[in-house]
Amino acid sequence: MKVSYQWLNEYIELDGLSAEELAELMTRGGIEIDGVESRNKGVSGVVVGYVKSKEKHPDADKLNVCKVDVGTGEELQIVCGAKNVDAGQKVPVAIIGAELPGDFKIKRAKLRGVESQGMICSAKELGLNDKLLPKEQQEGILVLPESTQLGTPIGNVLGIEDEVLELDLTPNRSDCLSMLGVAYEVGALTGREVKLPSTAIHDTVEKTSDLVSVQVLAKEQCPHYSARYIKNVKIGASPQWLQNRLTAAGIRPINNVVDVTNFVMLEFGQPLHAFDADKVPGGRIVVRMANEGETIVTLDDQERRLEPHMLVITDGNQPIALAGVMGGANSEVTDATVNILLESARFDGGTVRKTSRQLGLRSESSIRFEKEVDPSRVIPALDRAAKLIAELADGLVTEGVVEAVSQSVEPKKISVTLERINGYLGTELSSLEVRTIFGRLQFPYAVGNNDEFTVDVPTRRGDITRAVDLIEEVARLHGYDNIPTTLIHGDAIPGSLTKPQAIRRELRKRLTDSGLHEVISYSFTSPARTALFPALTDGAKAVKLAMPMSEERSVLRTSLIAQLIETAVYNRNRKNESAAIFEIGSVFHTDEEQLTRLPQEKHRFAALLTGNKSETQWNSKAAAYDFYDAKGIVETVIEVLGLTPKVTFAAAQPEHFHPGRTASVALETPAGPVVIGYVGQLHPALQVEWDMADTYLIELGLNALYEEASADIVYKALPKYPAIERDIAVVVDANVAAGSLTAAVEGTAGELLESVRVFDVYTGERLGAGKKSVALSLVYRHAERTLTDEEVTALHGQVVQHLEQTFGAELRK
Amino acid sequence: MKARLEELRGEALQELQGVETQQALNDLRVKYLGKKGALTEILRGMGGLSAEERPIIGQVANDVRAAIEAVIEEKAAAFQQAETNNRLLAETIDVTLPGKKLPTGAVHPLNKVAQEIEDIFVGLGYSIAEGPEVETDYFNFEALNLPKNHPARDMQDSFYVTDEILMRTHTSPVQVRTMKAKEGMTPVKVICPGKVYRRDDDDATHSFQFNQIEGLVIGKGIRMSDLKGTLLQFVQQMFGEQAQIRLRPSFFPFTEPSAEVDVTCVQCGGHGCRMCKQTGWLEILGCGMVHPRVLEMGGYDPEEVTGFAFGMGVERIALLKYGIDDIRHFYTNDLRFLGQFARI
């Protein structure tokens, strides 16, 4: 809503309060002012002049030489190029020394040899907004009404010595979509009085009811419809003052009748519509829901297909307006219009909103109806507009209003005690202070026992429905700054993180301390990406957005690594060739095509390693990431969560992973082992497709880890007796997994084995094709005594024998 | 004999003075003090001395030996020192060559900021509540006093999945879920961090995905002044002791009264600068007293208990805190961007 400072001044005295001060006051009171803009874009020294004569320029076809009187007695010679300039016109004249917007100074000049002592200006040259100019002012010089006083500064004529406040209204304060609403607000803030505009009409003898009938069939959608009739109007341009008001508010002047309806809408917040009464047969108005398949051509010349949920004004036969949204072309006021049927009504906000949304048609009218208009202003606005049309279009208002009211609205009574107000806000306001505030708001009230205020909330403030709404009015007018700052009383309770929250923090810390960067990727992705790693989606479907912004962001992610790859490619394209990144976040799985319940949100941890883990330095060579770097991350995570004994890795071939370099990660749970994720290399074919170096991926489900993670550290006594260490190297078939060797060792050696570690793996010609040597280091220890060499040798012998028998292992000497 | 001893001392000391190497020193030790050395040689003549002379000459001989040994020790120590010095000199390295740094990764700046905020509130006795990012219309809107067709729904155009299911547009539904889970028990004191989604064309200051942290307190006798006090405590911990707050009346369907909260500009300290558009204030929070409708729908009696709620955008705070000029950096994850946050 744009509010002209000068115009507002007509409804409330603004003396001693500049536009800037007013803006600050309103903003601090809860009506945010986005900006204050001067309507004068840099015009000075431009006055009203009279073109006494016009002659052709001797040396230029398109130029005229005019003699202009600007009221100083002196006659100015001005060369003008506008086609529409003519003798006898009143025009804006920029005299020598004048300034126009864009730092344009008017100097004495010669145009093709003829002296010009100034410039006759167009509306555009005076800085007026093109889009708000009436058609006839969009080209050529601005021709002013004949009655305009010679020599008057043009700023006064055009009303641009004014400032416009841009209100950024919250949805609850639609009462300020009117000048009167703003005036009431300023009144509440300043304690000044609101001056209401005159609505007095001098009727003719004829009766409106003889000319107009109103029937409302859709009472719920139209609780109040009223109409007046104005006879014998003369359609023409509005007077300058009216045009100025509309232009200041950002509305283009059209003709005196339409302009009045807009003017009164801005004054009262009540949209009005003027029909050409002679195009409404018998003056018959029937308000009903649209029929299926019915159409209407709206004022913007668009044919609109209507639906039964849309409310229409009809002439009993066909629609003549889309209620509250836009009028119909078939009943439009034109230059030929003589009689006016004027509508002022209350339409249901939801209905208007739905219609306007569906047709993509938002108008000043629909914006106001959507937020519900003040029921008590329907008739005053109608009267005010009828009065102004009669005055400005020289018409006659017939006697009486024809209306259909199915629901009247009384001011709401709301009670609140002083104690409640102070208890809610933490203030110590006195009864008098609260009385003063309600008084300034012009809310009638009574005070009962215990300082209980019973307030009759005016219908213009439809947002106030409960006691807390009144408390808010008190709070904002008392000033939020004046509310004290206190601490919550009562017992302090300690705050804490939940186990999953603490685990995520710990993981973040460990991983970043190990050199990985954390990323946050978009939850929205493309269907193609969600299909990349079926092993990570547990057979679930992706959740689709109903109206995505693009195909690339049309579904919810089903895995994190698909997003990490996108991030890695983005970085590679920016010459960040190596990356070690991780993400902790949710993925979304559903088994439904069309959701009837919420999808599963699973917490995941994922990481991606690509390129080099270290670059060439003076004392070390560059080293590329490999599978074991990725696996090491998983092992570390598992270790930190105290789950090492419960996790097993096994070779796996999930789709789009390297079939020979990928492991599944299984966690032992009370319900048995569960695969919680994978660690492996991205399939080389995809690496080629995305032009990536060898890339290693991890994705683990966190929910199972949260469950199983053990935060209990149980101290184990340090060993008192020495350990005996024995190394063996065995030659086995190349496809024997080192993990099965160590598992076999652990199984055979039993409790005396403290640890087994693979310290070397070797393949070479000497071993023969398809063979490898695995070197293991075993540590034996007894907790309560020193082991003898003999018993270790015996046990170790069993281990070796077992390996030989199980894996056909040969002991390497 | 005494004269010969004195002569030997003079000769030895003279010769020792010119010694340059450890080897030469060893040779001289043998020459003068060895078993077959000059001193031993002279002392062989001790047998021919009288009993009175013997102790005197013995004393002289010991003095001579001690004097020679002292010089030899001194020389030896000096040679040792010189050799050590030479060795260390030879071991000199270029200390200006780069060292081997420990790896340093960075927590994402949004999580870094979120954790900082969480820690402040945990310190104030709040717990952290979480909820789904895909929500029902009921939890996201209706239970927050935003019935269908409510004009305030304009403010947050949403990503719907179906008519009844959508990407949450704020973390407020977590507040509703928390209230329902509490079944009318007080006090409630939670913050709800998380991702939220609104239909917005991405540009330097808008992102369709962003993070919020909201807080909710419900209890007997919770006042708006408590809200002000809590927020002041928070901003002073977050932005420094000098930070002040300013509340402006505003509107949210789920609070009444509602306020926007400005904080003393972090850049200029309130004097006015480009960042704060010369106002000295930055808007960073929305807040208010929990609307009675919301309390009712959450299972509380608004006549018995009251509460306050507040919410802030993590991106906004991170942008201000680090002076970042484009919100999209948070989601494109350029490593050169992320790497800047690998420090305190």
Interface residues (C-beta under 8 A of the other chain):
Chain A: T27 R28 G29 G30 E32 T170 P171 N172 R173 S174 G349 G350 R353 K354 E370 K371 G423 Y424 L425 G426 T427 R466 V468 D469 I471 E472 A475 R476 Y480 D481 I483 P484 T485 T486 L487 I488 H489 G490 A492 I493 P494 G495 S496 L497 T498 Q501 R505 R508 K509 L511 T512 D513 S514 G515 L516 H517 E518 V519 I520 S521 Y522 S523 F524 V543 K544 L545 A546 M547 P548 M549 R553 L556 T567 Y570 N571 R574 N576 A579 A580 I581 G585 S586 F588 Q594 L595 T596 L598 P599 E601 Q617 W618 N619 S620
Chain B: L97 P98 K100 L102 P103 T104 G105 A106 V107 H108 L110 N111 Q115 E118 F121 V122 G123 L124 G125 Y126 S127 I128 E130 P132 E133 V134 E135 T136 N149 H150 P151 A152 D154 M155 F159 Y160 V161 T162 I165 M167 P187 K189 K195 Y197 R199 D201 F208 Q209 V217 G219 K220 G221 I222 R223 M224 S225 D226 K228 G229 T230 L232 Q233 R246 L247 R248 P249 S250 F251 P253 E256 P257 S258 A259 M289 H291 P292 T306 F330 Y331 T332 N333 D334 L335 R336 L338 G339 A342
